[in-house]
Amino acid sequence: MRRLFLQGVLSEEVTVTGSDAHHLGYALRAKEGDRVIAADRDGKTAVMEITGFTSDTVTLKLIEEIEADTESPIALTLAMCLPKADKMEFIVQKAVELGVSAIQPIKSANCVVKYDEKKSEARRVKWQRIANEAAKQCGRTLIPVVEPIRDIKEWLAERTEADGLFLCYENEEKLSLGTWLNEKNQKQYTALIGPEGGFSPDEAAAAKKAGAAVVTLGPRILRAETAALAVLSCVQYEKGDLGNRIQIER
């Protein structure tokens, strides 16, 4: 069944507007009596039946609430330095599938792409749209937020210990991601991944000053998009629900 995300909370009758209403009515050619799965802003989920259409709305009737919590027991943020071309679109889609809570695009010294304010917002909107669709496709009950693009040093200055921040750095040779994860036991983690050119020494120093753990992913240098997905998979496996290794009580 088609999955929808509601702006409000579940109720006996819900009116869907905007792109979801247009998609149901025109793209999918849905009709009265068809059923969808709807998740509200609190993550509650229900089977709902289409009861009516207008030119720009669809009305739904609640049939039954269902248990469909597909969210990870940890809050995992991907802070991704902007990669080249359209790689960010791929990263956003797969990060949502891997259960991130939020995606923070980062502007760093070695980023090749340069966006002005207008284009930065247009990109964020596009990435959020990709995140929305990925969340529907993989059965999420909450949509991860794609934050506005931030400068790395300004963003680092706002970090706290509660963020569980770690930096994957090719010049680190001692502390592995696996070792660091085994030593941590918290509900929030933030992975900072560099662009194709990696982090500058100043950025690595700023991350350490902000309290970030600097870790290595191993002996091979990974592409930016590979590193992002490998890191998210490792964290979700060790601390989240990937492979059903749930270690933190909800």
SULBELPE-V923510 format. One record per residue. N is the residue number from 1. RES is the residue in three letters. D_LAST is the distance of its C-alpha to the last C-alpha in whole Angstrom. Layout:
# SULBELPE-V923510
n: [N N]
res: [RES RES]
d_last: [D_LAST D_LAST]
This chain:
# SULBELPE-V923510
n: [1 2 3 4 5 6 7 8 9 10 11 12 13 14 15 16 17 18 19 20 21 22 23 24 25 26 27 28 29 30 31 32 33 34 35 36 37 38 39 40 41 42 43 44 45 46 47 48 49 50 51 52 53 54 55 56 57 58 59 60 61 62 63 64 65 66 67 68 69 70 71 72 73 74 75 76 77 78 79 80 81 82 83 84 85 86 87 88 89 90 91 92 93 94 95 96 97 98 99 100 101 102 103 104 105 106 107 108 109 110 111 112 113 114 115 116 117 118 119 120 121 122 123 124 125 126 127 128 129 130 131 132 133 134 135 136 137 138 139 140 141 142 143 144 145 146 147 148 149 150 151 152 153 154 155 156 157 158 159 160 161 162 163 164 165 166 167 168 169 170 171 172 173 174 175 176 177 178 179 180 181 182 183 184 185 186 187 188 189 190 191 192 193 194 195 196 197 198 199 200 201 202 203 204 205 206 207 208 209 210 211 212 213 214 215 216 217 218 219 220 221 222 223 224 225 226 227 228 229 230 231 232 233 234 235 236 237 238 239 240 241 242 243 244 245 246 247 248 249 250]
res: [MET ARG ARG LEU PHE LEU GLN GLY VAL LEU SER GLU GLU VAL THR VAL THR GLY SER ASP ALA HIS HIS LEU GLY TYR ALA LEU ARG ALA LYS GLU GLY ASP ARG VAL ILE ALA ALA ASP ARG ASP GLY LYS THR ALA VAL MET GLU ILE THR GLY PHE THR SER ASP THR VAL THR LEU LYS LEU ILE GLU GLU ILE GLU ALA ASP THR GLU SER PRO ILE ALA LEU THR LEU ALA MET CYS LEU PRO LYS ALA ASP LYS MET GLU PHE ILE VAL GLN LYS ALA VAL GLU LEU GLY VAL SER ALA ILE GLN PRO ILE LYS SER ALA ASN CYS VAL VAL LYS TYR ASP GLU LYS LYS SER GLU ALA ARG ARG VAL LYS TRP GLN ARG ILE ALA ASN GLU ALA ALA LYS GLN CYS GLY ARG THR LEU ILE PRO VAL VAL GLU PRO ILE ARG ASP ILE LYS GLU TRP LEU ALA GLU ARG THR GLU ALA ASP GLY LEU PHE LEU CYS TYR GLU ASN GLU GLU LYS LEU SER LEU GLY THR TRP LEU ASN GLU LYS ASN GLN LYS GLN TYR THR ALA LEU ILE GLY PRO GLU GLY GLY PHE SER PRO ASP GLU ALA ALA ALA ALA LYS LYS ALA GLY ALA ALA VAL VAL THR LEU GLY PRO ARG ILE LEU ARG ALA GLU THR ALA ALA LEU ALA VAL LEU SER CYS VAL GLN TYR GLU LYS GLY ASP LEU GLY ASN ARG ILE GLN ILE GLU ARG]
d_last: [28 28 24 25 23 24 24 24 22 22 25 28 30 29 32 31 33 34 33 31 34 36 35 34 38 40 38 37 39 37 39 38 36 34 30 27 24 23 19 19 18 15 14 16 18 21 24 27 31 33 36 38 39 41 42 39 36 35 34 31 30 27 27 24 20 18 15 15 11 12 10 9 6 9 11 15 18 21 24 27 31 33 34 38 39 36 33 31 31 30 27 25 25 24 21 20 20 18 15 16 15 19 22 25 28 30 34 35 39 39 38 40 40 41 40 41 39 40 39 36 35 36 34 31 31 32 29 27 29 28 24 24 26 24 21 23 24 21 19 17 15 16 19 19 21 24 25 29 31 31 33 32 33 32 29 29 30 27 24 23 21 17 18 18 21 23 26 28 31 34 36 33 35 33 29 27 24 23 24 22 19 19 20 17 13 12 9 13 16 19 21 25 27 31 34 37 38 36 35 38 38 38 35 34 35 33 30 30 32 28 26 25 25 28 27 29 28 31 35 35 35 33 34 32 30 30 28 25 24 25 22 20 20 20 17 15 16 16 12 11 11 15 17 14 13 9 9 6 4 0]
